[in-house]
Amino acid sequence: MGGRRRHERRNNKKLRSLEAMHGTPIRKEKRGGASPTELMNILLFSMDTLRADRLSCYGHFRATSPHTDRLASQGTLFENFYSPHIPTFPGHTTMMTGRDVYAHQITGQSGTPELSPQIPMLAEILAGQGYFTAAADNLGRWFARGFQLYETYSWDTGTAGEWRKGEAVNRAALHVLEAAASQDRPFFVFLHYWDPHTPYLPPAPFSRMFYEGNERDPHNHSMDAVWAFENFKWYFNEWMPGVTDIEFPKAQYDAEVAYADACIAHIFTRLDELGLTEDTLVVYTSDHGEELDEHGCWFDHHGLYEPNIHIPFILRWPGVIPAGKRVRATAQMADLTPTVLDYAGLLNDRMAFDGRSLRPLIEGDGEAPEYAELHLTENTWMKKRGIRTPEWKLIVSLEPDLHGFPMVELYHIAQDPAEKVNVAQEYPEVVAELRGRMEEHVLRRTQTTGLPDPLPIQPIPLRRIGKMETAVPTEKNLQPNAPPAPSDEKLSEGDFVGYQREEEA
């Protein structure tokens, strides 16, 4: 009770400080009769490479996420939230700007493009309105814009078989959270976690949490196709040498999810201890998902399939965000920034966004006009464009596919949600209609922005991954005590360890 009173006094001090600085304080009238002088802090979690359906609260059969599940029970969960532009750089850029690739021009991990200073980042907008802004992140570049405190991190990659990525992030995260809590302004804190990003090397006791078999059983051939894929096998041998059972890396992905879930519980606990939970909007999401073994894009995030673009989105603010609510309406990454600004009382018609505030969906009856279509892009190992409607998904390659997949794929997702059957040949009229709508969208967006279509002109940044000379399981590396392959440290701009960029090839 005393902590709560101290926090109320701190809130009042913040208001007086803001009034002196800006003339108009940042206030948010909370519902249910709460004081209109409450300030809203913002805590944004980005769980890199987290697909929605591997969380328990999204229906996964394994108990991977008890702490995230509790967050969802205390707030509102969006069942159909999408990241239309993958991988990490475009995903996070859309997250932090509310703009699509045609506006921000970031399509992939290539080192050449930079975000225009004319497009503000969320941290810049909030800092300009009196917020204290802090981040635990290691992307750097334009992602650091607007943060008054930007703390990076790294983790030990020399420990065989386990990387404590989440704990490394927590050390920085707790520091920036303490710094935010100790000053007199409302804060925006961004925490970027790298679990469950490949390589899946969860530390003990999570390392065998969901797998009890022999992952190197010589009689198991379920990984044969994986080892036969030239572009990936070198990298896979760096972190799972000799593995023959494809269920093992799938289980390790889930173990990484559970490990990350335990790590963020530490942040929630500290938020409670600081007396900030009731006055903080928590936003939980990811930049993109991950393919496991659904479409032959093994243990990576390329391909515009559902596992890669369907991501979690959960919001909690006690007394304002409804508890235990699930929204079925489709939403997308560009909606995140306008939604946050709306709850902060800062959204206005002068701001240019390609998304919309989701507040009417959150606080209303859950009914709102659906997005008639989502326009998708990827610039990973492959360069593709797509369009997703409630019934269909069309995927078109801009150049030959890395895997030799068809240049045009059509999935009747209303009947085939797993996208198992390409029906492009059976429905040419649907292909033609959707392709026309996709091309019209590109033309409309380039005309609106006055900028070129960035996808054809930006290079694919990755061609192969890994530096090992041998990767196919052999009698030698199937031995239980075989030494692990050495790993490289994660590069500052990279999305993988041990990868080789196109310009280095």
N, C-alpha and C positions, 0 to 999 in steps of 0.2 A: 504494500500500500504506500509506504514511504517512497519506494522507487517510482511509483506511478506519479506521486505528487511532484517529485523532483523533475520527472520528464515533462509534466505540464508547465512547470516554471521555466524549463529550458525552451519549450515551445513558445511561450509568451516572449521570452528574450529574443528568440529567433524572429518573431513577428516584428518586434520593435526595431531590430537590426535591419530587417528588410525594408520596413517603412522608411527608415533613414536613408537607405541606399537607393531605393527605386521609387519611392513615393507610393507604390501600390504593392502590398504584400502578396505573397503567394498563399492563397487560402483555398480550402476545399471544404464545402459544406457537406458533412457526412450525414447519411440518412439515419433514421431511427432516433432523431432528437439529440444527436451528439453535438458537441460544441462546434460552431462554425469557425473557430480559430485554430482547429487542428491543422497541422501541416502534414503533407504527404511526402514521405521518403519513398524512394524507388530502388528496388533490388532486383536486378536482371541476371538470371542464370542462363548461360548458353552451354548446353551439354553437347559438345562436338560429336557428330556422327551418331546421334541417338535416334533411331527409328521409333515411331510411336508404339508399334505393336509388340515391342519387347518389354514394355512396362506393364506391371500387374494391373494398374488402373485403366489400361487400354485393352485388357483382356488376355494378356500373356499367361500361359499355363504355369510358368514358373514364378515363384515369389521373388522377383528381382528388385522390387522398389517399395518397401514398406514406408519409407519416409516421404517419398514422392506421392505415394497413395494417400498418406495423411494430408499432405498439402492439397491434393485434389479434393479430399473430403471437406476441407475447410474453405475451399474456393470454387471456381468455375473451370471446368475442363472443356476444351473444344475437341470434339471427336474427329473432325475432318479439317485439319489445319495443314497447309502445304507450304513447302519451300520451292517455289517454281524455278529458281535460278541456282544451279549447283556448279561447283562444289563450295569450299569454305569461303573464299574471298567474295564471290558474288552473293552468297547466302548471307554473310554477315553485313555486307554493304547494304543490301536491301533491308535487313533487320534494323539497321541503325539510321537509315535515311527515309524509309517509306517510299522509295522509288524503285522502279524496275531497271533492267539492264539497259534499256534504250535511253533512259535518263542518266543513270550513273556510269554506264559504259564499262563496267567491270564484269567480264564474262568468265574469268578463270584465274589461275594462279600465276599467269605470266607476269614477269617483272616489269613490263613496259608501261601499261596504263596506270594512271594515277587518278584518283577521284578529284573532280573539279572543286576548287574552293568555293564555287558558287552554290554547291549543294551542301547544305549544313548537315552535320551529324547530330544525332540525338543529344549527345553530351554537350555540343556547342550551343544548341537551342536552350537546354536547361541551364548551362552555366551563364548564359546571357540573361536569364531570368532570376539569377540569384542563388541557384543551387550550387552546393559543393559537389564536385564530380570526381569520382575515383574509380580505378579499374585494376583488376588483377588479370592480365592478359599478356600474350607474347606475340601478337600479330604485328604490332608496330604500325609504321606507315600512317595512312589516313585514319586507321582505327584508333590511334592515340589522340586524334584531334578533339579538343574540348575538355579533356581530362586534366584537372589540376594536379591530380596524383595518379600516376600510371606506373604500376609496379609489375615488373616482369618476373618470370620464374623459369626454372629448368629442373630436370629430374635426372637421377643417376641411371644411365643406360648400361652400366657395366655389370649390374647384378643379373646373373643368368636366370632367365625364366620369369622375372617379375620386375615390373616398373611401378613405382609408387607415384604416378602422375598426380592423382587427386590430392594426395597429401602435400605435394610440392605446391599445387595451386592453393591449397588451404593456408599454407604459411603466408603467402602474399595476400590472400583474401581476408584473413583475420586481421592482418595489419591495416589494410585499407578500410575495413569495416570499423575498426577501433578509431581510426583517424576521422572517419565520417561522423561517428557518434560523439566525438570529443569537441566538435566545433558547433557554431551557433546557427547554422543554416540548414534547411532541408537538404537532403543528399540524394544523389544518383550514384549507385555502385553497380558496376558491371563485373561479373565473375565468369571467366571463360575456362571451362574444364575440358580436358583432352581425353577423358574416358567417355565412351568406349571406343575411341579411335584406334584403328590398327596401328601397331601390332597388339593383339589381345594377349597381354601378359599381366593378368591380375595377380596381386601379391597374396600371400597367405594371410588369413585363412580362407580367402575367396578363391584361391587358385584351383581347388578341387571341389568347389561348392556344388557344381551341377554335373560333374563327370566322374564316374567311378571305374570306367573300363580301362582297356589298354589301347591308348591312342596310336601305338606303333605295332599293333598286331599285324604280322606279315600276311595273314590270311584275309585281311580286310582290304578291299580294293575300291572303297567308295571315294578315295581321293585320287584315283588314277587320272581322271580327266583334268583335275587341278594341276597335277604335276606335269601333265603333257602340255600345258599352256605356256608357251615360251616366254611371253612377256612378264609373267608373274612368278614363275617357279623359282627364280633366283631370290626374289625377295622373301617368298614364303619359307625358303630354306633358312633364311636368317633368323626367323623367330619360331618356326615349328618344324625343325629338321626331322625327317623320317616319319612324320605323322601320316598314317594311312586311313584313319577313321574321320570322315567328314563331320561327324557329330561332335568331335572334340573342339574344333575352332568355333562352331556354333555355340557350344556350351560355354566356351571361354568368353565369347562376346557377352553372353548373359551374365557371366561372373564379373566382367568389367562394369556392366550396368549396376550390379549389386554393390560393387566396391565404390563407385561414384555416388550411389545413393547414400551409403554410409558416410562418405566424406561431406556431402552437403548437409547432413544432419548436424554436423558440428557447427555449421553456419547458422542454422535455425536455432540451435541451442544458445549460441552467443547473442543472436538477435533478441531472444527471450530475456537473457540475463541483462542486457542493456536497456530493457524496458521499451523496445522499439517495435515490437511485433504489431501492436494495434495501429500504429501510425505509418506502416510501411506497406506499399503495394509491392508484392512479390510477383515477378513474371518468370516463368520457367519454360524454356523452349530449346530448340536445337537449330543448327544451320542447315542440316540435311540428314538423311538417314544412311542406311547401309544395305548392300546386297550380301546375303549369306550364301545360299546355294539355289536361289529361286530361278535365276535366269542365266546362269553360266557366267556371271560377272562376279567372281568369287571374292568375298571378304574385302570389299572395296565399295566406293560410292560413285560409280559411273553407270549410266543407263537411266533414262527418264521413267523408270518403273516405280510403282507405288512404294516399295521398301525404301527408296532413295528420296522421295519427295514428301511422303506423309510423315509428319513430325509432331511431337507433343506441343501443346500450348495450354498452360494452366496459369490462372491469375488468382491471387488471394489478397484481399484487404478487408480485415474484420470489420463488420458493420456496414460495408458498402458493397463489396462483391458477394453475391449470394453463395452460401455454403452448399456444397454437394450438388451443384447444378452441372448438367452436361448439355452442351449446345451441339446440335447436329448439323446446323447450317455450315456450309463450306466457307472457310476463311483462309487467308494467306499471309505470307511474311510481311508484305508491304503494309498490312493492317496494324502491325505492332506499334510502330512509332506514333501514328495518329491516335491510337487507343491510349497509350501512356500519356500523351500530351492532353488528351481529353480529360482523363482522370486528374491530371495536375492543374486543370483549369486554364490551360495555355493554348488549346487548339483554336485556331481562327481561320477564316476564309482566305486570308492572304498567304497561308502556307500551302505549298505545292506538294501534294502526295499522290501516289498512284494507288494507294490503299485507302481504307476508310476506318473510322473509329468503330470498334466492335461493342462499344458501351450499350447501344440499344439492344443488341443481342444478349448481352450479359445481364442487364437489369430488367429487360422486358420479358415477353413471353417466349422468346427464342425463335420467333418467326420474323423473317426478313427476306427480302429478295435474294435468291441465290446468285452467286457469280454464274452467269450463263456459260462462261468458259474461263479456264486458266491457261495462260500462255507460258510455256516452259522452254528453258534453254539449258544446255550443258556444254562446257568446254573443259573436259577432263582428259581422259584417254581418247575420247571421241567428241565430235562436234555435232550436236543434234539440236533440233527444235521440235516442239510438240504442242499439242493443244488437247486439253482435257475438259470434257463436258460431263454432266451427271451420267451420261450413257456411254460415251465413247472416249477413247484416247488414241490420237494419231501421233506417231513419232516418225520424223523424217531426218535422215542423215544428210549432212552437208558434204560429207566425203566418205570414202569406203570405211566400213565399220571395222574396228580393231579385231572383233571376234568373227567377222564374216557374216554377221547378221544381215537380214534384208535391209535395203535402203529405206523401205517404207514398211512400217508396222502399224496395224490397226487392231485394237482390242475392244471388244464389247464388254466394258467393265461392269455394266449393269448385270450381265449374266456370267461374266468371267472376271471377277475381281482380282484373281491371282495373275491375270494376264498370261495365261498359258497358251492360248491359241491365237495366232496371228491370222486375222480374217480379211486382210487387205485384198486378196484375190477374190473373195466372195462378195465384197461390198465395194466395188469401185466407185459407185455413186457417193457413198459416205466419205471415202477417201477424197474425192474431188471437192465435195462441199467443205469438209473440214480444212483441207489444204487451202482452199480459197479464202476461208475465214482467217486462217493463220497468216497468209500473205497480206491480206487487207489490214490485219492488226499491225504487222511490221511496217507497212507503208504509212499507216496512220500515226504510229508512234514516232517514226523518223521525221515525218512532216511536222508533228507537234513539237518535238524537241529541237528540230533543226540540226540534228546530229546524225552521223552515219549509223547504219546497222552494224553494231560492233562484232557480231558473231563471225561473219565470214572473214574479217580482216585481222582478228587477233589469233595468234598461233596456239596450237595445242601445246601446253607446257610439259606434258609427260608422254614419253614414248615407251620407255621400259622402266622397270623398277628392280633394284637389287644388284649386287656386284659379285655374287658368289659364282664360282665356276661350275659347281655341280649342285644339283638340287633334287634329282630323282632319287627316291628312297633306294638304298642299297643295303646289302648285308651289314656293311660297316656302320652306316649311320642309323640303322635300326636298333643297334645295341643300346640297352637302357642307359649306360654310362657314357655314351658318346659325348664328346665335348660340344657345347653349343657354338654355333657360328657367331663370329663377332658382329656387333651392330655399330652403326654410325649414329652420332647424335642427331637429333631432329634439327633440320635446317630452319633458320628463322622464318623463311617465306614458304617453307614446304608443307605438303600435306602428308608426307610419308617420311620414314627414315630410310636411308640407304638408296634413295632414288637418284636417277640421273635425268637432268633436264635435257630438253631437245638441243639447246644451244651448246651443251657440253658433250653431246654424242660425237 
